[in-house]
Amino acid sequence: MYSSRPGLLIGFHGCDESVRDDIVSGRKNMVSSKNDYDWLGKGYYFWENNFERALDFANNPLGKTKILNPSVLGAVIDLQSCLDLLDTDYLRLVQYSYQSLELTASKFELELPVNRSGKGTKDLVLRNLDCAVIENLHSIQQANKFRPFDSARGVFVEGAELYPGAGFHEKNHIQICVRNPNCIKGFFIFGGS
């Protein structure tokens, strides 16, 4: 298990043009997402090397959010200590976290959160359970005085099949959640968005 990922990568974040410009200019800091349904827990969200997916999100945000001037913020990211859900060992940690959460819920007769589809889609885009499991794992790391994860990274299958029986879908992507803002080495504007 290699928690440190060497090298830099590019991430894209869909947002309003004014937000993008304020962050790139340094007038404002990026705001960490803290929703109970965030896919990879709390943090700063990016699509790995996928400008088009970020722009699609800006044009079609979830829920009641309205983006007046859809745009994309680019970032150079060093994942550092990463909870990489493309690695079997980390998948096992997440599974352990779920079992721990399930045991606690059972002990105190609580209901576990549930992942749900969003309006107009069959995809599970409201990931309350996944968020709770990831946040629980971060709590376990902290309680055991293990090095905290600076970031999380996962592959998500989303959207319609590209063709009948396909294993590829129109919105597949790798998503990154940065918990430690020091992982973000800089912001930039890409293209004419």
C-alpha positions in Angstrom: 0.0 0.0 0.0 1.5 3.3 -1.1 -0.4 6.2 0.4 1.7 8.8 -1.2 1.1 9.4 -4.9 4.2 10.9 -6.6 3.8 13.7 -9.1 1.3 16.3 -9.9 -2.1 16.0 -11.6 -4.6 18.4 -13.1 -8.1 18.7 -11.6 -11.1 20.7 -12.9 -13.9 22.2 -10.8 -17.2 23.4 -12.3 -18.4 26.7 -10.9 -19.5 30.2 -11.8 -17.1 32.4 -13.7 -17.0 35.0 -10.9 -16.0 32.3 -8.4 -13.3 31.0 -10.8 -11.9 34.5 -11.3 -11.9 35.3 -7.6 -10.0 32.2 -6.7 -7.5 32.5 -9.5 -6.8 36.1 -8.7 -6.5 35.3 -5.0 -9.4 37.6 -3.9 -11.2 34.6 -2.4 -10.3 31.1 -1.2 -12.0 28.0 -2.6 -14.8 26.8 -0.3 -14.6 23.2 1.0 -17.8 21.2 0.4 -19.4 19.9 3.6 -22.6 18.2 2.3 -23.8 15.0 3.9 -24.1 13.6 0.4 -20.6 14.3 -0.9 -19.2 11.3 -2.7 -15.8 11.2 -1.1 -16.4 13.1 2.2 -15.7 16.7 3.0 -13.3 18.7 1.0 -12.5 20.4 -2.3 -13.8 18.6 -5.3 -12.2 18.1 -8.8 -12.6 15.9 -11.8 -9.3 14.4 -12.6 -8.1 15.7 -16.0 -11.7 16.1 -17.2 -12.5 19.7 -18.2 -15.6 18.7 -20.1 -17.1 16.8 -17.1 -16.5 19.9 -14.9 -18.2 22.1 -17.4 -21.1 19.7 -17.7 -21.5 19.9 -13.9 -21.4 23.7 -14.0 -24.1 23.7 -16.7 -26.2 21.1 -14.9 -25.6 21.5 -11.1 -27.4 19.2 -8.7 -30.3 20.3 -6.6 -31.5 23.9 -6.5 -28.1 25.4 -7.2 -28.1 27.8 -10.2 -24.9 28.9 -11.9 -25.3 32.1 -13.9 -22.1 31.9 -15.9 -20.9 28.3 -16.0 -17.2 28.0 -16.0 -14.3 25.8 -15.0 -11.5 26.3 -12.5 -8.3 24.4 -13.1 -6.0 23.2 -10.4 -2.6 21.6 -10.1 -2.8 19.0 -7.3 -0.4 16.9 -5.3 -2.5 14.1 -3.8 0.1 13.4 -1.0 -1.3 10.9 1.4 -4.3 9.7 -0.7 -7.2 7.4 0.1 -7.1 5.9 -3.4 -10.2 3.8 -4.1 -8.4 2.3 -7.1 -6.2 0.4 -4.7 -7.4 -2.8 -3.1 -5.9 -2.1 0.3 -7.8 1.2 0.6 -11.0 -0.5 -0.6 -10.6 -2.9 2.3 -10.2 0.1 4.7 -13.4 1.6 3.4 -15.2 -1.8 3.8 -13.9 -2.0 7.4 -15.2 1.5 8.0 -18.7 0.5 6.7 -18.7 -2.5 9.0 -17.7 -0.3 12.0 -20.4 2.2 11.1 -23.0 -0.6 10.7 -22.0 -2.1 14.1 -22.3 1.3 15.8 -25.7 1.9 14.2 -27.0 -1.5 15.2 -25.7 -1.1 18.8 -27.5 2.3 19.2 -30.5 1.3 17.0 -29.8 4.0 14.5 -30.5 3.9 10.7 -27.6 4.1 8.4 -27.7 6.8 5.7 -28.7 5.7 2.2 -27.3 6.6 -1.2 -30.1 8.0 -3.5 -30.6 8.9 -7.1 -31.1 12.6 -7.9 -33.9 14.3 -9.7 -34.0 13.2 -13.4 -31.4 10.5 -13.1 -31.1 6.9 -12.0 -27.5 7.4 -10.9 -26.8 7.5 -7.1 -25.7 11.1 -7.0 -26.7 11.8 -3.4 -24.2 9.6 -1.6 -25.1 10.0 2.1 -24.0 6.5 3.0 -20.7 6.7 1.1 -20.0 10.1 2.7 -20.7 8.8 6.2 -18.4 5.7 5.5 -15.5 7.9 4.3 -15.9 10.4 7.2 -16.0 7.5 9.6 -12.7 6.2 8.1 -11.1 9.6 8.7 -12.3 9.5 12.3 -10.9 6.0 12.8 -7.5 7.2 11.4 -7.6 10.2 13.8 -8.6 8.1 16.8 -5.7 5.6 16.1 -3.3 8.5 15.6 -2.6 7.3 12.0 -1.5 9.8 9.5 -4.6 11.6 8.1 -5.5 11.3 4.4 -4.8 14.5 2.5 -7.0 13.5 -0.4 -9.4 10.8 -1.7 -9.7 9.6 -5.2 -12.3 7.3 -6.8 -13.7 6.1 -10.1 -17.4 6.6 -10.7 -19.6 5.0 -13.3 -22.3 7.4 -14.2 -24.7 8.1 -17.1 -26.2 6.0 -19.8 -24.3 3.1 -21.5 -22.3 4.2 -24.5 -24.0 1.4 -26.5 -26.2 -1.6 -25.6 -24.5 -3.9 -23.1 -21.5 -1.6 -22.7 -19.4 -1.4 -19.6 -18.6 2.2 -20.5 -20.9 5.0 -19.6 -21.2 8.6 -20.9 -20.2 10.3 -17.6 -17.6 7.9 -16.2 -15.0 9.9 -14.3 -12.3 9.9 -11.6 -13.2 12.3 -8.9 -10.8 13.8 -6.4 -11.6 15.2 -3.0 -8.8 17.3 -1.4 -9.0 17.5 2.4 -5.7 19.3 2.9 -5.7 22.6 1.0 -1.9 22.4 0.9 -2.3 19.7 -1.8 -3.5 22.4 -4.2 -0.4 23.9 -5.7 -2.1 26.5 -7.8 -5.2 27.5 -9.8 -5.5 28.4 -13.5 -8.0 29.2 -16.2 -8.1 26.7 -19.1 -9.7 27.3 -22.4 -12.2 30.0 -23.1 -14.8 29.1 -20.5 
